[in-house]
Amino acid sequence: MFKLEIIVREERVEEVIEALKGTGYPGLSIMSIEGRGQQNGIQEQFRGRSYIIPFLPKKKVEILIREEDLEKVKNAVIKAARTGEPGDGKIFVMPVVDVIRIRTGERGEGAI
């Protein structure tokens, strides 16, 4: 099993959710976050003055998937989230040692 932490633009999160549903993974967690990558924020103009927004709003999607679905899910997320511009996001892939469903005590992939 793997845990994917997917950081995407706020305006692309619905497309990512639909892509995950399409790969058979409708269950997920979403968090609102702020951050920046290599673009170091953005510069804006307001009433003739320039100012820098150092951290941009993003969404973080977390999902557990089976090993055999890893490439399919990653490719679906990339296709859904990509705009081709800086700030499209990242996918972090981490192995998961165990999962336990609290209600039943079920373990492993069956607990996903």
N, C-alpha and C positions, 0 to 999 in steps of 0.2 A: 504494500500500500504506500501511497505517496500523498503528501499534503502539498497543495499548490496555494501559494499566496500570490494573488494577481493584483497588481496595482495599475489602474487605468484612469483615463480621463472621465470626469463625471458624465459627460454627454455620451460616452460609449458604453456605460455600464449595462443598459438595457439590452444592447446587442450581444454583450458577453453573456448575460443571463440566458438569453434565447439560444446562443450557441451551446452553452453547457446543457440546457434542457435537451437540445438536439442530439447530444452525445450520450444521453441517458443519465445525466447527473443534475436533477432538479434541486437537490438539497444543498444549500450553501449558506455562508454567513457574509454579511456586507457591513463594512465600517466606513465612516467618513474620516478621511485623514488629510493632512497637509504635508507637502514636501517639495523637494526640488531635486533635479538631477544635474546634469552637466550644463543645462541652460541657465542655472543660477537665478531662477525667477524671471519676471518680465518687467519691462519698463512701460509705463502708461502715461498718457497726457490727460490732465483734468484741469479745466479752466486756465489753460495756458501754462500750467506748471507740470514739470516732469516728476514722476515718483516711481520708485521701484517696489514691486510686490515680491518679496523674497521667497515666499512659500505659496505654492499653488494648490487649490483644492483638488483632491483625487478621491477615488473610491478603492477600497481594498476588499477583494473577494477571496474568501478562504473556502477550500473544498478538499475533501478526501476522495481519492480515486484508486482504482485497481491498477496494478502495474501494467497489465496488458492493454489498458486504455490510455496510457500516458501520452504517447505520440499523437493519437487522435484528438485528445482533449487540448493539448498544447497548440496544435495546428488550428483547431477551431477557434480558440481564444485569440490567437494571433490574427487570424482572418477577420474576426469581429472587432477587434480593438484598434487595428492599424489605421492611421490616417496618413502616415508618411511624414509627419511633422515631428520635431523634437517634443518630448513629453508624452509620447504614446503610452509609456509605462514599462513594466517589467513583470516577469513570471519567475517566482522563486520555487524551486522543487526540492522538497525535503522528504526523506524516508520516514515512515511511521512504524514504530516498533509494535504497538498494540493499540487497539481501540476497545473500549468497554462501554456497552450500553448500560447506563445506571439502573434503569427500570427493571431489566431482566437479568443483568449480569452476563449477557451474551458478549463474546469476545471475537476479535478478528474482523474479517471482511463482512461477516454476517451482521455486525453491529453498525456498519455504515448505514 
